[in-house]
């Protein structure tokens, strides 16, 4: 199966230009150690490299400790079965193998390099790979024709002490098996009862039927059909791999075999399955037409004769894509992380079952964005996770690793699986480690009640659901109960099972209490009692903030349906500012965590305000477990060139000097001096002991533009801006925020409430 397929929306020249420019090919090498000084070079090569050489010579497993072997996969082919194009030679396979390497890195942070072997002789191929195999932590065989691929994989797995995995066989098998598990779940069919027909007895087809048997499909309920007809017991001229799946059956053609069948797997060619065959199948048929680039039968043709079918293909322009990229990156991630000796049957089953389970979970907004906003939820049109689901990296590998440990093929068992999941999250998401620490602290604190003010919005409902599922606290949804329950049901969420709390402001028992309290607060600011009554009855921001102010809730998150300034004005009428209110954004890039202030409140702060912003930011950063080092950023460097904004920064420094604050600070300076201590040679008077982690901007526009620019360019994650300084904890998300953004804001709201110890 091809890994990523789509309707061709580009020309041939577009494709050639993509692979040619700006640098030929799709992969390159980047060093993981500094190479800036003579000492660096001496450590990297001679004489420093001799030390790990001697250590590995004494114990070859030390190669996992001192080289990249433990995160390195070889993608190897001889080009005898390139995609759907056939035997075009080993060099013609190189663009595909490079693409495979890119997918390994993109989806599982696995380093890989391609190797194209110039031979079609299986024994010669095996000899070549055997002799270089120890270089790698694992080997991904690719685009090798059947039946030679079976023998090549089997022999190499016996000869080498690392995982050897032929993705064309097992990738398709794993994904289609996950799809079958869920299709049976939806239709109420039992795996042990379904009749399965396989059209196409190549590597992928035979592996798929084998794995489906491993999860419960009975051998006697299967029929396999190749280009010569049904493979039945006693049929002549059948190789050993096909013969292993032969059954006693009277059927001799695909059309005969499909009568009354529950499932048909197509891994053959366009047009192999007809409408008449589909019409003859059992009720609620499951049809996986996986030939590429054109399926055995299109979903449109199936829909014209069956309205009860569940359909999957190998194409991304149809629902339920059987896409190998859901399997191989995460199989290898889990196998590498326990230094597995092989990828065995149990590890493949674990991967398939994990994928099936993930598809049944609520789907993140990031996935919908990849599909142009199409809402995805478990059902006939969503039985297989999307390749763009960000949870795959931490959800799937632990199951694979656990199976390797349980079956004794793991050299280095994982002792703390929760810590392993956290480490996996941080591989592709730089915010994961920080959020794991914050979430862990929130879970460890007394259970917090967090108001989700815009409770009728589907994104807010899903965020509240996720917040409770993650055991981060008790969400309270504000809104009309019937509408909230209706929207929850449409999103596939069972509120009764979860016990979600819903509050309708208009009929709340606290309505009069909140009105009296808020009127006493606002009566000398031009508000009549009826104005306040309307606020409490009709505006959930006022009601939610009053809940927090009066102690019926600990924190609140809002902002999905209104802009930041409007929401802040409403909240400020209910809650006071403690000392100084700021907006603090968290920027994570290249292994660094930076805090940027003020990104939402002070448009053009004066010197006193800049000093207060620094104090508030430093205090917040300390509460988040970091030691603050504050840099006041500017276009100027310690007075050069001079200017009004630079003078305000210098005055802010003088104010901090007079106050004797307990954190490092310096300014004014450009970003390179703040972030790179080695760039400070000309400024020996600088007081920062290392790189700054709190950046105070001279104005809101510079703070907002810089964080958004970095985020837009990619390679960085921005959280916030977080609202800091109110007397009670409220977080305001951006208009139209995603579910994950709302959950993050709610988590910080629960953390900020004060129950978490400074750390």
Secondary structure, 3 states (H helix, E strand, C coil): CCCCCCCCCCCHHHHHHHHHCCCCCCCCCCCCCCCCCHHHHHHHCCCCHHHHHHHHHHCHHHHHHHCHHHHEEEEEECCCCECCCECCCCHHHHHHHHHHHHHHHHHHCCEEEEEECCCCCHHHHHHHHHHHHHHCCEEEECCCCCCHHHHHHHHHHHHCCCEEEEHHHHHHHHHHHHHHHHHHHHHCCCCCCCCEEEECCCHHHHHHHHHHHHCCCCHHHEEEEECCEECECCCCCCCHHHHCCCECCCCCCHHHHHCCCCEEEECCCCCCCCHHHHHCCCCCCEEEECCCCCCCCCHHHHHHHCCCCEEEECCCCCCCECCHHHCHHHHHHHHHHCCECCCCHHHHHHHHHHHHHHHCCCCCHHHHHHCCCCCCCCECCECCCCCCCCCHHHHHHHHHHHHHHHCCCECCCCCCHHHHHHHHHHHHCCCHHHHHHHHHHHHHCCCCEEEECCCCCHHHHHHHHHHHHCCCCEEEEECCHHHHHHHHHHCCCCHHHHCCEEECHHHCCCHHHHHHHHHHHHHHHCCCHHHHHHHHHHCHHHHHHHHHHCCCCCEEEECCCCCHHHHHHHHHCCCCEEEEEEEEEEEEECCEEEEEECCCCCCCCCHHHHHHHHHHHHHHHHHCCCCCEEEEECCCECCECCCHHHHHHHHHHHHHHHHCCCCEEEEEECHHHHHCHHHHCCCCCCCCCCCCCEEECCCHHHHHHHHHHHHHHCCEEEEEEEEEEECCEEEECCCCCCHHHHHHHHHHHHHHCCCCCCC
